[in-house]
């Protein structure tokens, strides 16, 4: 039962303490050595712990930005072990006065067991520890469990904090579950989700693709999407990304252009934070969900690109982009009313990149492992061939470049 998730990477401080008496607490990132817990759940746990610490008077929690140099120096990911002395050294390097170290064990399909301790950086000793807490994996339950942990660790009343992840502008959503569209507002920024009804389709190199298919698009195969889901009407914009993450890494900055220069890992963190803010579970689409939506779902007209047989109607690509991204939603939508699923930026999917099978599948999740994560749809720098609904690509999950962006789904 106790398959521990060892914590192996400290996230650097990204802000200045608000007052001299504010105690800086660095939150370590969870790593599941047995690959048993969804990556989004681990990110959600870290985000919820950070929020609980930051909501406690006198404390400020940090869980971002990049620790690659220190990770390389200490080689934590490969050893799978972090000693108190190593944690002390990391705290000194980043200016934190305390380190929150958490362990989680699988409990059941919808819960994990979380334990945590606070380590004093100066003494390399444990200041306080909390007994095991069963945490549900939905955002609100996770946050409430982390509030309880913070209360026990810091000796304060954080356990009575109401769950409120709001930023400036407040959070809200409109439209009942099952509606054709849902609209969410986070940090004053609204975004729409389009319903994709369940159905069966042929995935991969189908006849309308002609001779343009690459080998990794073969063989075509039947796929059933067994449940309805919602997908972003637009690619995640820079405005939305900044409202959620507080930063904008994009090369061509404009509020209505898609965010780019984001890795698969960044996209996962975005989904976890968006889930925490809204109380709903947002994820990246599976590759099958992405292609089904790009083809128009059960309204598909079997177009070569997403919504048209003419690439210029629906895609910003190397023939019309001027070598840059463009504001979302300026070209034609596809059959479901979704924009830019061909061109503008490549869109990360959940799956590892791998070969197709000819066997019929239901709700496929891709290979169990690999070296690259899937990207779909092509970009402003792609040829027309790269923007087809069957085109595929794969990059290492830590790779960032100005071709890749995000589109989210909600189940």
N, C-alpha and C positions, 0 to 999 in steps of 0.2 A: 504493500500500500504506500509506503513512504519512498517514493521515487523523488528524491530531492532535486530541486532546480538550483544549482549553485550559482551564486552571483559573481560575475567576473569582470565587469567593466564599469568604471566610474565615469560619469558624464561631467565635463568641465563646467565651471561656473560661468554663467552667461550674463550676469547682472551685478550691480553694486549693491551692497547691503543698504537698506533704507535708513537704518539708524545704527549708531555705534554699538548699542547693546543687543542688536539682532544677532542671533546665533545661526551661523550658516551650517546647514545640514546637506551633505551630498548624498544622493540616492544612487545606489549601485544598480546596474542593469541585470535583469534576470536572464540566465541562459539555461535552457532545458537540455541537459546532456543526453537524455534518452529520447528527445524529440517527441514527447508525449502531450505537450500542451500547446495549443494554438499560439502562434507568434503574437497575434493581436491581443490575446488574453494577457500575455506577459507584459506587453507594452501598456495595456490598460492598468495592470497592477502597479507598475512603476509610476504611471501618470497619477493614479489615485493616491498613492503614498505621497507623492510630491505635493499634490493639492492639500492633503490632510496636514502635512507639515507646514506648508505656507499659510494655511488658514489658522494656525495656532499663534497667538500673540507672542512675540519675541523670537520667532523662528522664521527662517526662509529656506525653502527647499529648492534644490537644483537637480535637474535630470537630463540636461542637454549640453552640449553641442557635440564636440568631436574629441575623443580620447585616443585616436589612432596611434599617435606617437608614444603615449604612455603604454597603451596596449602592446605595442610592438616591443617596448623595452622590457616589460614584465612577462609577456607571453602567457597571460592568464588563460586565454581561450583554449590553448593547447594543454596546459597543465590541469585545468579543471579544478583548481584549488586556489584559494586566496587566504593567505595568513593575515593575522592581525597586524603584524609588522609591515607587511606590504601595503595594507590598507592605510596605516599610519603615514607611510611615505607618500602615498597618493594624496592624502588629505593635505599634507604639508605643501605639496607641489601645486595644489589648486586653491589653497587658501581656506578650505573648509575647517571648521572647528570640531565638527562631528560627522560621522559617517553612519548612515542607516544601512544595515546589512539584513537582508530578508532571505528566508528560505520558504519554498512552497512545495507541497506534496500533493499528488493527485488524490482526490477524495472520491468523486464520481464524475459522471459526464458533464454536470453543470456546476460543480463546486471544486474548490481547491482548499487545502489547509495551508495557512500562512503563519509563519513565526517571524519575529524580527527582533533585532537588538540595535542599540545605539552605542557606537564606539567613540571614545574620546580620542581625538587625533594626537593631542599632546602626550597623553600617557599610554596610548595604545591599549587601553583597558576598556572593558565593557562598563558603560555607565548604567544601563538598564536594559532589561529584556522583557518581552511580552510572551505570554503563553500562546499556544496555538489558537488560531481564529479560523473558523470555517467561513469562507468567502464565496458567495455566488458569483458567477462569471458575467452576469448582466451588469451594465455600468453602475446603476444605482446601488445594487447590493454590494458590489466591489468597493464603491466609495464608502458606504456605511461601515463595512468591515475595516477599511483602512483608517477611518476616523476613530474607531475603537482602539486600533493598534497605536495610533498617535497619542491617544489619551493615556494609555498605559505606559508608553515609552517616555513621554514628556511630562507626565504628572500634571495634566491640565484637564480642562472640561471639553476637549475637542469631540468627545463621544456624543455630546449633545448638539453638535453642529447640524443644522439642517443641510441636506444635500442641495447645493446651489452652485452650479458650475458657470454661472453667467458672467459674461464680460460686458464691456460697454455696449449698450444697445439692447441687451437682453437676448434671451433665446426663446424660440417658439417654433411651432410648426402648424400648418393648416392642411386640412384634407383628412378624411377618415381612411383607416386601413382598407385597402381594396379599391380606393378611388383611382381614377386614371392617372392622376398626378398628385404628388405631395410636395408642399413647399416648406422648407425649413429656414429659420433665421438664426444665425449665430454671430455674436459680436456686431450686430447691426447689418450683417450681410446675408441676403437671401439667396437660396439656390433651390432648383426644382429637380424632382426625381420623377421619371416616367415609368409607368407600369409595363412590365413585359410578362405576358401570360405564358403559362407552361405550354410545352409542345414538343414535337419531335422534328428534327431536321437532319439534313446531310451535311456533315462537317468536313472541311478539307477541299481538295481539288475537284470541284464539280465542273460541269460542262461549260458554264458561262465564262469560266476563267481561260478557256482556250488553251493556248500553248504557253501561257505566262506562269504556270505553276512551277514552283521549286520542289525538289524532292521531299523536303520536310513537310510539305502540305499533303503528302500521299501516305497511305491510301485514304480515300474518302471513306467515311463510316457514318452509320446512323447514331444519333445522340438524342436522348430524351432528357429534357429539363422538366423535372417532375413537379416543381412548385413555382408559382408566380414570384416575381421579384421586381424590385425597382432599380433603375440605373440612372445615373446623372444625365440630365438633358444636355448638359454641356460638360466639357472637360473642366476640372477644378481650376478656377481662375486664380490669379495672383491675389486678388482682393480677398477671396475666401481663404486661401492658404494662409495669408498673413493674419486674418481674423482668428484663425484657429491656432497657428503655430507661433505667431509673433515675429516672424521673419519672412523675407521674400528673396529667395536665392536666384531669381530669374535673370537672364541676360538682357532681355528687352522688356524693361519694366513699364507696365501699364495695367491698371486695375482689371481691365476686361480681357486681357490676353491670358492664355493658359500658363499656369506655373510650369517651369522647366528647371533643369539642373537639380532634379530630385531623384534619389536612388529608390530602389524597391524598399529598402529599410526605412527611408524617410517617408515613403508612401504608407507603410504599415504604421508608423508612429502617428502620421496625420489621421489615419482611420481610427486609431485608438483614442486620440484626443477628441476628434469629432464625436465619437461614440460617447465619451464621458460628458461632453458639453450638452449633447442632445438627449441622452438617456436611451438612445437607440443603437443597434449594432450595425455600424457601417464597415464594409470591407472592400478590398479590391475584388473585381469579378474573377471567377475562374475563366480559363481560356474558352471553355465551351459557352459559358454565359455571355462572354464578350462577343463571340462570333454569332451566336444566336440573335443577340440584340442588334449587332451591326447589319445582319442580313434582313432585319425588319421583323423578327419573331414570326408569329403566325400570320402576319400581313405581308410577308416577303414577296417581292416581285422577281426574285432571283437575279438581282443586279450584280454587276461585277464589282462595283464600289458600294459604299454604304449609302443607298438611296438613289443611285443612278448608274447607268452604263457609260456615262461620260465623266471622267475624273474631275474636269474643271467645274462641273456643277456643284460638287460636294466637298472638294478637298483643296487645301492649300498644300501644294507640292512644289517640286523644283521647277516646274514650268510656269508657275504664276505667283509664287510666294515672295519673290524679291529677296530670298535667302534670310527670311526671318518669320517668326510667328505672327499671327493675326488675331484680332479680337474674336472671341468665340461667337458662333451663331450667325455669321455674316453670309454664309452660303446656304444651300438648300438642306433641309433635314431629310432623314430617311423615312421609311414608311411608318415608323412609330413616333416620329417627331423628335428624334435624337439628332444632334448636330455634331459634325466634325469627327465622326468615327473613322473616316478616311482622312489622313493628312493632319496638318497643324502640328501635333506632337504625338509620338509613340505613346501608348498607354500601357502601364504595367498591369499584369495579371498575377493572380496568386500562384499559379503553377510553376513548377520546375519545367524547364525546356527539355523536351524529349521527343522520341519518335512516336508516330501514330500507330494504332492497331486497326485492323479492318473489322474487328468485332464490334457489334452494337453495344452501346454503353448507356447507363443512366447516371446523370449528375457526375460526370467524371471530374477528378481532381488533379489529373496529371501524374507524372512519376513520383515515387516516394522520395527521391533525392536527385541531385544534379549539381552542375556548376553554374548554371545561369537561370534566371527567372524570365518568364515569357513577357514580351512586349508585342502589342498588336496595333495595326492601323496605319503605320507609316507616319511621316512627318513633313514639315516644310522643306526638308532637304532630300526627301525621297523621290525616286522616279514614280511615274504612274503605276508601274508594276509593283512597287513597294507599298502602295496605298490600297490594294485590293482587300476585300473582306476576308480572304483566306491567307493573306501574307502573314508571316511569322518572323519573329526575331527573338534573340535571347542574350541577356547580359548578366554579369555577376551582380548579385543583389546590392552590393555597395557602390556600383558604378553610377556616377552622375555626369550628365552632359546636357547640352541645350537642345537635344532632340526629344527627350523623354519627359512625360508628364503623368497625370493621374485622372482616372474617372472612377467613381465609387459606386457600389451597389448596396442595397438594403433589402434584407429578407424579412 
